[in-house]
Amino acid sequence: MGQGAAPFLELQGVTKRYPNGTLALSDISLAVAEGEFVAIVGASGCGKSTILRHVAGLIAPSAGRIRWSAPPAAGGIGMVFQEPTLMPWARIQDNVRLPLDLAKVPRAEADARVSALLAQVGLADFAQAYPRELSGGMKMRASIARALVTRPRLLLMDEPFAALDEITRQKLNDDLLALWRDQRFTAMFVTHSVYEGVYLAGRAIVMAPRPGRIHADLALDLPYPRDEALRTDARYATACRQVSHALAEAMRAEGAAA
Ligand SMILES: Nc1ncnc2c1ncn2[C@@H]1O[C@H](COP(=O)(O)OP(=O)(O)OP(=O)(O)O)[C@@H](O)[C@H]1O
């Protein structure tokens, strides 16, 4: 972020109490710069998904606010969840084109964008396939393509690769980084995995539970582009240790804050 430039998006003192009384977030302040890749790590229930839902505009804070350098346009935010949520009756190309159809993008342009993106995520040969014909990793690729087809400035991902085997997950991490490098969207990525978060992100937000709050905000000073070689790099090990340590501290802080 340039000095003095407004952050791309900023949560200012966001607190969320759900109608059942659960205090999911307490006083979250977080500024994200344009083009950043931010990982949000934390134990189950510490409010990671609740942060993403606020940023997506799906829910409103009980207190505090979210500010944007420029409010996102329609299709300006892409979302990917752990479940690929593809329409089972529609071919992959039609699933990926859905956001463009909803935005009434002319068919020829939409088809060209879908083809290009399917090629980028390695699914060019599966455009005509149905979701049931695809592996879990391929369905996730289709889901990512659908989220990116509107060329969003922000991609929100909530544990997208948690259900995948380790090898597929690592491959998708690399492919996601390639897409991020190519399309320059801002990324907020929720994960339980310290190793995944550190591999992907330039910054790790470590959350503490009950109520959900930010325990640490750590810069991950590892060079991009990143690839397999990073996994055996001493700097990667050091960064993982630092984030793991913060996570353990955050869990200990729970008792103190309760
Ligand atoms: N719609 C809701 N109504 C009431 N409580 C909710 C709702 N959604 C989430 N919560 C509660 O808010 C807290 C934070 O939930 P959230 O899903 O944001 O956490 P999380 O860190 O994403 O968890 P996980 O890693 O398990 O997905 C939890 O205690 C959860 O039970």
The ligand as a Gaussian input file, in Angstrom:
#p B3LYP/6-31G(d) Opt

LIG

0 1
 N      -25.590000     -17.916000      11.768000
 C      -25.084000     -18.072000      12.992000
 N      -25.868000     -17.970000      14.087000
 C      -25.356000     -18.125000      15.322000
 N      -24.061000     -18.384000      15.584000
 C      -23.243000     -18.512000      14.522000
 C      -23.706000     -18.360000      13.188000
 N      -22.652000     -18.544000      12.348000
 C      -21.580000     -18.782000      13.144000
 N      -21.926000     -18.761000      14.448000
 C      -21.051000     -18.922000      15.608000
 O      -20.104000     -17.865000      15.565000
 C      -18.815000     -18.329000      15.944000
 C      -17.857000     -18.079000      14.788000
 O      -18.247000     -18.902000      13.696000
 P      -17.460000     -18.925000      12.304000
 O      -18.138000     -19.925000      11.430000
 O      -17.293000     -17.546000      11.800000
 O      -16.036000     -19.480000      12.771000
 P      -14.872000     -20.153000      11.937000
 O      -13.609000     -19.693000      12.559000
 O      -15.063000     -19.879000      10.499000
 O      -15.108000     -21.703000      12.249000
 P      -14.768000     -22.986000      11.353000
 O      -13.282000     -22.989000      11.204000
 O      -15.276000     -24.123000      12.163000
 O      -15.487000     -22.811000      10.049000
 C      -18.972000     -19.800000      16.303000
 O      -19.158000     -19.887000      17.690000
 C      -20.230000     -20.200000      15.562000
 O      -20.893000     -21.260000      16.231000

